[in-house]
Amino acid sequence: MQVLTFKPAEPTSSLALEQAMPSSTHDHLWVTGLWPEPLRFFHVLNLSETEKEYPQYAVVPNTSAGKRDWAYVARNPNERDMTRGLLPLYKNPPIFKNAPLDALYPVGIRVQGFIERCNLKTLGTWASGKTAASALQFIVLTGGKDNGSVFAHYKTAVRAVVEYIFKCLDLPPVADEQEPDTMFITRRVFTKVTGLNRLTPSALERGDDPLGVCHAVDREWRVMNKASIGMYIPDDVEACDGAIVPCDGMSLSEGDFVDVCVGFDIVHRRNRNGQEAVQVHLKMEHVLLLAHAESVADSDSVMTEAEVAVHNPGLSFF
């Protein structure tokens, strides 16, 4: 298979940006396997349907002790915005070829679901110079018709990581602000220009900003990294099992079935009373289009709860 590299092959500035494989259940069943047959993209996600041994980082532990051995929270040496200076990192990460010895590996969970709505335009929600700091790309995922029980496992795993982050910071977790049946995932479009990154060029390509409006904010805010967005082509003539190729965010629309790598953006501030205020946002690391809406219109069946229980007793992430 032709593989689209979603992350840099060579990590820079001591920060490896590679992400985890999809989370599995504690009983060694990938959640991917609970989707209806046409939506089980094991080979595309580089998973084995029968493999029973997984690297530790690939599974969200189901106990507090397990989570302590799995991940920790530490300072990101590359982040100069001190309100976003924390990262959840693997304790026993995958070691990627050519990664520096001091590379860091942020926790990431790959989630599959249907797009309920999204804005994946290169400049996202940006409207003018004054809104550069808050400009976002976003995607809202859902389980689709009759697939809520499958999608709930992803939400459980992600929430478990969020709660563990608060525990690492010795803070009580805040209420889950996510809607019950959806997952809201965002990515900041612009990076604040500082003395350390001032020489980093814009990542915008020809056609991303045809009117050149980004020049107005380039001294303060710059697009230094673009979202990694790809598309799976099952009938690629050069690859017997399909190919993954880069695509534009405008190629994705409501109802498409996608794979999203979810990272965790920790925002740490103090309020006017000097009290700590922490928020954890779900961060979009990559988006992979697995199937267009029209090709999965009839794939709205799923194993019943009883069938899930028989297939994997005690299904749980924590």
Secondary structure as the mmCIF struct_conf table of DSSP 4:
data_model
#
loop_
_struct_conf.conf_type_id
_struct_conf.id
_struct_conf.beg_label_comp_id
_struct_conf.beg_label_asym_id
_struct_conf.beg_label_seq_id
_struct_conf.end_label_comp_id
_struct_conf.end_label_asym_id
_struct_conf.end_label_seq_id
STRN STRN1 GLN A 2 GLN A 2
BEND BEND1 LYS A 7 LYS A 7
BEND BEND2 ALA A 9 GLU A 10
STRN STRN2 THR A 12 THR A 12
TURN_TY1_P TURN_TY1_P1 SER A 13 SER A 14
STRN STRN3 LEU A 15 LEU A 15
HELX_LH_PP_P HELX_LH_PP_P1 ALA A 20 SER A 23
STRN STRN4 SER A 24 SER A 24
TURN_TY1_P TURN_TY1_P2 HIS A 26 ASP A 27
BEND BEND3 HIS A 28 HIS A 28
STRN STRN5 TRP A 30 TRP A 30
HELX_RH_3T_P HELX_RH_3T_P1 VAL A 31 LEU A 34
BEND BEND4 TRP A 35 TRP A 35
HELX_RH_3T_P HELX_RH_3T_P2 GLU A 37 LEU A 39
TURN_TY1_P TURN_TY1_P3 PHE A 42 ASN A 46
BEND BEND5 GLU A 49 THR A 50
HELX_RH_3T_P HELX_RH_3T_P3 GLN A 56 ALA A 58
BEND BEND6 VAL A 59 VAL A 59
BEND BEND7 ASN A 62 THR A 63
HELX_RH_AL_P HELX_RH_AL_P1 SER A 64 TRP A 70
STRN STRN6 ALA A 71 ARG A 75
TURN_TY1_P TURN_TY1_P4 PRO A 77 ASN A 78
HELX_RH_3T_P HELX_RH_3T_P4 MET A 82 ARG A 84
STRN STRN7 LEU A 86 TYR A 90
BEND BEND8 LYS A 91 ASN A 92
TURN_TY1_P TURN_TY1_P5 LYS A 97 ASN A 98
TURN_TY1_P TURN_TY1_P6 LEU A 101 ASP A 102
STRN STRN8 LEU A 104 LEU A 104
STRN STRN9 PRO A 106 PRO A 106
STRN STRN10 ILE A 109 ASN A 119
TURN_TY1_P TURN_TY1_P7 THR A 122 THR A 125
BEND BEND9 SER A 128 SER A 128
HELX_RH_3T_P HELX_RH_3T_P5 GLY A 129 SER A 134
STRN STRN11 LEU A 136 THR A 142
TURN_TY1_P TURN_TY1_P8 LYS A 145 ASP A 146
HELX_RH_AL_P HELX_RH_AL_P2 GLY A 148 CYS A 168
TURN_TY1_P TURN_TY1_P9 LEU A 169 ASP A 170
HELX_LH_PP_P HELX_LH_PP_P2 PRO A 172 ASP A 176
BEND BEND10 GLN A 178 GLN A 178
TURN_TY1_P TURN_TY1_P10 PRO A 180 ASP A 181
STRN STRN12 THR A 182 ARG A 188
STRN STRN13 THR A 191 LYS A 192
TURN_TY1_P TURN_TY1_P11 GLY A 195 LEU A 199
HELX_LH_PP_P HELX_LH_PP_P3 THR A 200 SER A 202
TURN_TY1_P TURN_TY1_P12 ARG A 206 ASP A 208
BEND BEND11 ASP A 209 ASP A 209
TURN_TY1_P TURN_TY1_P13 PRO A 210 LEU A 211
HELX_RH_3T_P HELX_RH_3T_P6 VAL A 213 ALA A 216
TURN_TY1_P TURN_TY1_P14 VAL A 217 GLU A 220
STRN STRN14 TRP A 221 ARG A 222
BEND BEND12 ASN A 225 ASN A 225
STRN STRN15 SER A 228 ILE A 233
TURN_TY1_P TURN_TY1_P15 PRO A 234 ASP A 235
TURN_TY1_P TURN_TY1_P16 VAL A 237 GLU A 238
TURN_TY1_P TURN_TY1_P17 CYS A 240 ASP A 241
STRN STRN16 ALA A 243 PRO A 246
HELX_RH_3T_P HELX_RH_3T_P7 GLY A 249 SER A 251
TURN_TY1_P TURN_TY1_P18 GLU A 254 GLY A 255
STRN STRN17 PHE A 257 ARG A 270
TURN_TY1_P TURN_TY1_P19 ARG A 272 ASN A 273
BEND BEND13 GLY A 274 GLY A 274
STRN STRN18 GLU A 276 ALA A 291
HELX_RH_3T_P HELX_RH_3T_P8 ALA A 293 SER A 295
BEND BEND14 VAL A 296 VAL A 296
TURN_TY1_P TURN_TY1_P20 ALA A 297 ASP A 298
HELX_RH_AL_P HELX_RH_AL_P3 GLU A 305 HIS A 311
BEND BEND15 ASN A 312 ASN A 312
TURN_TY1_P TURN_TY1_P21 PRO A 313 GLY A 314
#
